[in-house]
Amino acid sequence: NGAANGGAVYFEDGLTTLTVNQNSIFTNNVATSKGGAIYLPAALTGATIEDSSFEDNTAASGGAIEFYSTTSSSFSSNINIKRANFTGNKATSTNVNLGGSAIEFINVENVDIDDCTFKSNEAGNKGTILFNGFDGIGLTGTKFIDNSAATSGGAICYAGSTNGDSTL
């Protein structure tokens, strides 16, 4: 599958919650811009991704998934990612503001990533996970194996400002 944004799935503004059901598999999707598999350009009030796999997806930013809220006053919030696998995803852009070979979060709050595995993901610039404009990030029981970024944070890159705590 391929598109400019959201190689497999693109959500228009107006979506308030998202659930990706168990055993969903997103493989070999390509976006020339954002979100190789999934692109969410809206301020969500809740998102849950559980027991799913994202493999070999590619985009300029957000190789597998991009959560993008347009302003810091309308954050996406309450994002929970549990027991998901991210393997071989790529963010190809070398732009200093972009990255996230597996996931790019722009303007988010209350993100929990639990018991996930990130393996062999490659960013042309920043992070396997890139947080840019964030508040309240938690990672528990998550593994990072053989990930790389050309400039910053092979596993995680925190960019922009934060108003809250992060727990790793």
TORKOLTOR-485322 format. One record per residue (C-alpha): residue in three letters; x, y, z. Coordinates in nm, 2 decimals. Layout:
<vexbas>
VEXBA  residu      px      py      pz
VEXBA     Ala       X       Y       Z
...
</vexbas>
This chain:
<vexbas>
VEXBA  residu      px      py      pz
VEXBA     Asn    0.00    0.00    0.00
VEXBA     Gly    0.12    0.35   -0.06
VEXBA     Ala    0.01    0.72   -0.03
VEXBA     Ala    0.16    1.06    0.04
VEXBA     Asn    0.04    1.03    0.40
VEXBA     Gly   -0.07    0.72    0.58
VEXBA     Gly    0.06    0.44    0.35
VEXBA     Ala   -0.22    0.21    0.47
VEXBA     Val   -0.45    0.42    0.68
VEXBA     Tyr   -0.51    0.80    0.69
VEXBA     Phe   -0.76    0.95    0.94
VEXBA     Glu   -0.92    1.28    0.86
VEXBA     Asp   -0.98    1.55    1.12
VEXBA     Gly   -1.28    1.48    1.34
VEXBA     Leu   -1.16    1.14    1.47
VEXBA     Thr   -1.16    1.15    1.85
VEXBA     Thr   -1.05    0.79    1.94
VEXBA     Leu   -0.87    0.51    1.77
VEXBA     Thr   -0.84    0.14    1.85
VEXBA     Val   -0.62   -0.10    1.66
VEXBA     Asn   -0.74   -0.44    1.74
VEXBA     Gln   -0.53   -0.73    1.85
VEXBA     Asn   -0.33   -0.92    1.59
VEXBA     Ser   -0.34   -0.64    1.33
VEXBA     Ile   -0.04   -0.65    1.10
VEXBA     Phe    0.09   -0.36    0.89
VEXBA     Thr    0.37   -0.47    0.65
VEXBA     Asn    0.55   -0.30    0.36
VEXBA     Asn    0.34    0.02    0.36
VEXBA     Val    0.50    0.34    0.22
VEXBA     Ala    0.41    0.70    0.26
VEXBA     Thr    0.62    0.96    0.07
VEXBA     Ser    0.56    1.21    0.36
VEXBA     Lys    0.41    1.10    0.70
VEXBA     Gly    0.31    0.78    0.86
VEXBA     Gly    0.42    0.48    0.66
VEXBA     Ala    0.14    0.26    0.79
VEXBA     Ile   -0.09    0.50    0.98
VEXBA     Tyr   -0.11    0.88    0.99
VEXBA     Leu   -0.33    1.06    1.24
VEXBA     Pro   -0.34    1.44    1.17
VEXBA     Ala   -0.58    1.53    1.45
VEXBA     Ala   -0.60    1.59    1.82
VEXBA     Leu   -0.72    1.26    1.96
VEXBA     Thr   -0.87    1.21    2.30
VEXBA     Gly   -0.77    0.85    2.31
VEXBA     Ala   -0.58    0.59    2.11
VEXBA     Thr   -0.51    0.22    2.19
VEXBA     Ile   -0.28   -0.01    1.99
VEXBA     Glu   -0.25   -0.36    2.13
VEXBA     Asp   -0.09   -0.69    2.03
VEXBA     Ser   -0.01   -0.56    1.67
VEXBA     Ser    0.29   -0.57    1.44
VEXBA     Phe    0.44   -0.30    1.22
VEXBA     Glu    0.71   -0.44    0.99
VEXBA     Asp    0.91   -0.28    0.71
VEXBA     Asn    0.70    0.03    0.67
VEXBA     Thr    0.86    0.35    0.53
VEXBA     Ala    0.79    0.72    0.54
VEXBA     Ala    0.99    1.05    0.54
VEXBA     Ser    0.88    1.08    0.91
VEXBA     Gly    0.69    0.84    1.13
VEXBA     Gly    0.81    0.52    0.95
VEXBA     Ala    0.53    0.31    1.09
VEXBA     Ile    0.30    0.56    1.27
VEXBA     Glu    0.27    0.94    1.30
VEXBA     Phe    0.06    1.11    1.56
VEXBA     Tyr    0.04    1.48    1.46
VEXBA     Ser   -0.16    1.74    1.64
VEXBA     Thr   -0.11    2.08    1.46
VEXBA     Thr   -0.07    2.30    1.77
VEXBA     Ser    0.06    2.26    2.12
VEXBA     Ser   -0.28    2.39    2.24
VEXBA     Ser   -0.46    2.09    2.10
VEXBA     Phe   -0.25    1.79    2.20
VEXBA     Ser   -0.35    1.44    2.12
VEXBA     Ser   -0.38    1.26    2.46
VEXBA     Asn   -0.42    0.93    2.63
VEXBA     Ile   -0.23    0.72    2.38
VEXBA     Asn   -0.16    0.36    2.49
VEXBA     Ile    0.06    0.12    2.29
VEXBA     Lys    0.09   -0.23    2.45
VEXBA     Arg    0.26   -0.55    2.34
VEXBA     Ala    0.33   -0.42    1.99
VEXBA     Asn    0.63   -0.50    1.77
VEXBA     Phe    0.80   -0.25    1.54
VEXBA     Thr    1.06   -0.42    1.32
VEXBA     Gly    1.25   -0.28    1.02
VEXBA     Asn    1.06    0.04    0.98
VEXBA     Lys    1.24    0.35    0.83
VEXBA     Ala    1.21    0.73    0.85
VEXBA     Thr    1.40    0.85    0.55
VEXBA     Ser    1.40    1.23    0.60
VEXBA     Thr    1.73    1.40    0.70
VEXBA     Asn    1.53    1.72    0.80
VEXBA     Val    1.65    1.83    1.15
VEXBA     Asn    1.29    1.84    1.27
VEXBA     Leu    1.18    1.50    1.15
VEXBA     Gly    1.24    1.14    1.24
VEXBA     Gly    1.08    0.85    1.43
VEXBA     Ser    1.16    0.54    1.23
VEXBA     Ala    0.89    0.36    1.42
VEXBA     Ile    0.67    0.64    1.57
VEXBA     Glu    0.68    1.01    1.55
VEXBA     Phe    0.47    1.20    1.81
VEXBA     Ile    0.41    1.57    1.76
VEXBA     Asn    0.22    1.76    2.03
VEXBA     Val    0.11    1.47    2.25
VEXBA     Glu    0.04    1.41    2.62
VEXBA     Asn   -0.02    1.11    2.84
VEXBA     Val    0.15    0.85    2.62
VEXBA     Asp    0.22    0.50    2.77
VEXBA     Ile    0.42    0.25    2.58
VEXBA     Asp    0.42   -0.09    2.76
VEXBA     Asp    0.59   -0.42    2.68
VEXBA     Cys    0.67   -0.33    2.32
VEXBA     Thr    0.97   -0.44    2.11
VEXBA     Phe    1.15   -0.20    1.87
VEXBA     Lys    1.40   -0.39    1.66
VEXBA     Ser    1.62   -0.29    1.36
VEXBA     Asn    1.44    0.04    1.29
VEXBA     Glu    1.64    0.32    1.11
VEXBA     Ala    1.59    0.70    1.12
VEXBA     Gly    1.76    0.93    0.87
VEXBA     Asn    1.77    1.19    1.15
VEXBA     Lys    1.62    1.15    1.50
VEXBA     Gly    1.50    0.85    1.70
VEXBA     Thr    1.32    0.52    1.66
VEXBA     Ile    1.06    0.71    1.87
VEXBA     Leu    1.06    1.09    1.83
VEXBA     Phe    0.87    1.30    2.08
VEXBA     Asn    0.84    1.66    1.97
VEXBA     Gly    0.62    1.87    2.19
VEXBA     Phe    0.51    1.64    2.47
VEXBA     Asp    0.38    1.61    2.83
VEXBA     Gly    0.37    1.29    3.04
VEXBA     Ile    0.55    1.00    2.86
VEXBA     Gly    0.59    0.66    3.02
VEXBA     Leu    0.77    0.35    2.89
VEXBA     Thr    0.75    0.02    3.08
VEXBA     Gly    0.90   -0.32    2.99
VEXBA     Thr    0.99   -0.20    2.64
VEXBA     Lys    1.29   -0.33    2.45
VEXBA     Phe    1.50   -0.15    2.20
VEXBA     Ile    1.73   -0.38    1.99
VEXBA     Asp    1.96   -0.27    1.70
VEXBA     Asn    1.79    0.06    1.62
VEXBA     Ser    1.97    0.35    1.47
VEXBA     Ala    1.94    0.72    1.40
VEXBA     Ala    2.17    0.93    1.19
VEXBA     Thr    2.20    1.21    1.44
VEXBA     Ser    2.01    1.18    1.77
VEXBA     Gly    1.86    0.91    1.99
VEXBA     Gly    1.90    0.58    1.82
VEXBA     Ala    1.62    0.45    2.04
VEXBA     Ile    1.44    0.76    2.17
VEXBA     Cys    1.48    1.13    2.09
VEXBA     Tyr    1.30    1.39    2.30
VEXBA     Ala    1.29    1.72    2.11
VEXBA     Gly    1.09    2.04    2.17
VEXBA     Ser    0.95    2.13    2.51
VEXBA     Thr    0.78    1.93    2.78
VEXBA     Asn    0.54    2.04    3.05
VEXBA     Gly    0.54    1.72    3.26
VEXBA     Asp    0.73    1.42    3.37
VEXBA     Ser    0.86    1.13    3.16
VEXBA     Thr    0.93    0.79    3.31
VEXBA     Leu    1.15    0.54    3.14
</vexbas>
